Each structure stands twice: as structure tokens, then as C-alpha cells.
Amino acid sequence: MAKESKTPVILSLSSGKGGVGKTSLTVNLACALAQKGSQVLVVDGDMALANVDVLLRFTAHKTIRDVLERGEDPMKAVIFVEPNLGVLPASSGVPEMVDLGPAEHVLLGNILSSIVGHFDYVLLDTAAGIGSSVLWLNTFATHNGVVVTSDPTSITDAYALIKILSREYGRKRFFLILNSVATPQEGQQTFDAIARVAEQFLGIQPQYLGCVPRDNVVLKAVQEQLPFVKGAPRSKAAEAVVELAERIRRFKRE
């Protein structure tokens, strides 16, 4: 089990739009960080439509819902899929968990605060959209990551999320990850377009964390429920995720 009293990097991974590969990216980033010897926790922040357990092929017997509603020990709800990698699962098919209220968010904050000190890195895989729990998880994070593709709707929704978090919640530092890009140039150009608008209208300068290329191993990994950084470590997608993990490791030195 992880040791206590760490000061973790808490990275939210949000997207605005669904279907951009955010959960798969989160899982693979977590695996890449764990492979370097770091203690990593993934929090499945899609409270009503959990997917992390599916991608990692495990059955959750206790979830965030149990902790919130029944006062379960949160560390007993964490499933260690490997010694350095724990997952706090969410429930699935529970509509009332979609938008928690202020009181539930206070309780969730207390719960997460009680366990994050066991880990070096905590990745918050939020739901898509701009629901209350998505926004709250982004305010709990020490670093805000936004996953986006070159699809125009993905760009629009990612900007909308950044706009709300910046104007209404005072978040100013955003780290963009371009997923499933055809070329590195496509990733850079998409980032540049978002960054220009964010600087012009919001007065902020997002940072480019990097890109992950479109790669057939990603879909295969999802189907096989095996992270591609493990199943295809020499693939272009896996190599890109390992580079992203190295950049996230630098957050510790900031």
C-alpha cells in the first residue's frame, strides 16, 4: 500500500466534449507514471457512467457512491490494479450522481483530501461536459488538463470549459493535450488556435503538454481492456503517452 503524507500533483483531465479518448488517455498516463515507480491514483470522476473499471478489467465492489452515502472507508474502496496504481471507482447507471450538490461536493472534497496524501500523482478523470461535478473536480485539482481533438466541436467545447473555469472559478493555468492527431503539426496548429482565442478573450495563456497520434493500437487496447502502454509499448501512441507522463512528472519540481 502507498505511504502517507505525500504532496501529490492532482491533475484533472476534462474535455468538454465526449468521445475524445479522455478516459483511455487517463488510464495510460497513470500506467506510464506508475511504471516509473510513482504511486498513482485514478479517480473515476464520471460519477454516474464509470468507465475506468471497464478499461482496466476489474469489478468494483465499492465505489465513490458507497463512500459518500454510507461512510465507507475511502481507502478500502480504492482498488490496486498493480502495486503502484490505485483506482477509486465510480458507480454506473446512477442518475442522481450526475450533478452532486454543494454539500456532497464538500463531503467529496473531505474524502479525497483524506486519501490523496498516499500518492504522488492523482489523476481525476472527469465526465464530459460542464456539469457541476466536472467543474468542482477541476477546482479541486492542482493542475487543469484539457483533452481535445482537432474536431471543431471538440475545440469549441474545450474552449467553453476553459472559459467557465477561468471566468467563474478563477483558474488560469490550463495544460492542453491533443489526442488522436494525424500529425504533430495538426496538434500544434489546433493548440495554437485555441491559445490565440484564450489569450485574446480570456487573458490567459494555455500551455501545450503535447499530443498523442492516431494509432490503431488505441482502439485495440480498449477492446482488449489492456492499456496500450503495456500491450504495445513500442507503438507511437504509447511512446507519446510516456513523453506526456515525463512532462507531468516535471510538475513535481515546479
C-alpha positions, 0 to 999 in steps of 0.5 A: 500500500502507498505511504502517507503524507505525500504532496501529490500533483492532482491533475484533472483531465476534462474535455468538454466534449465526449468521445475524445479518448479522455478516459483511455488517455487517463488510464495510460498516463497513470500506467506510464507514471506508475511504471516509473515507480510513482504511486498513482491514483485514478479517480473515476470522476464520471460519477454516474457512467464509470468507465475506468473499471471497464478499461482496466478489467476489474469489478468494483465492489465499492465505489465513490457512491458507497463512500459518500452515502454510507461512510465507507472507508475511502481507502478500502474502496480504492482498488490496486490494479498493480502495486503502484496504481490505485483506482477509486471507482465510480458507480454506473447507471446512477442518475442522481450522481450526475450533478452532486450538490454543494454539500456532497461536493464538500463531503467529496472534497473531505474524502479525497483530501483524506486519501490523496496524501498516499500518492504522488500523482492523482489523476481525476478523470472527469465526465464530459461536459460542464456539469457541476461535478466536472467543474468542482473536480477541476477546482479541486485539482492542482493542475487543469488538463484539457483533452481535445481533438482537432474536431471543431466541436471538440475545440469549441467545447474545450474552449467553453470549459476553459472559459467557465473555469477561468471566468467563474472559478478563477483558474488560469493555468490550463495544460492542453493535450491533443489526442488522436492527431494525424500529425504533430503539426495538426496538434500544434496548429489546433493548440495554437488556435485555441491559445490565440482565442484564450489569450485574446478573450480570456487573458490567459495563456494555455500551455501545450503538454503535447499530443498523442497520434492516431494509432490503431493500437488505441482502439485495440487496447480498449477492446482488449481492456489492456492499456496500450502502454503495456500491450504495445509499448513500442507503438507511437501512441504509447511512446507519446503517452510516456513523453506526456507522463515525463512532462507531468512528472516535471510538475513535481519540481515546479 
